[in-house]
Amino acid sequence: MNMSKILIISGLILLITGIFLYIFEDKLNWIGTLPFDFRYENNHTKIYAPFGSMIIVSIILSFLFNFFSKLFK
């Protein structure tokens, strides 16, 4: 597969993901407020590490990747 095809496909995936997040942003307000999302705010410092959200996104992406790799194999 050419590099140009990979870039076009990844750009389309990012575009579709962005449109999906834009349309359903009011339904996805739980992202970033899960129990394992770490947030620390001080007068001069703000630290945010969304560990819980990263775990959920990782599980979903792993499932989708395995599904599509078996589907197109």
Sequence and secondary structure as in RCSB ss.txt:
>XXXX:A:sequence
MNMSKILIISGLILLITGIFLYIFEDKLNWIGTLPFDFRYENNHTKIYAPFGSMIIVSIILSFLFNFFSKLFK
>XXXX:A:secstr
  HHHHHHHHHHHHHHHHHHHHHTTTTTTTTT STTEEEEE SS EEEEEHHHHHHHHHHHHHHHHHHHHHT 
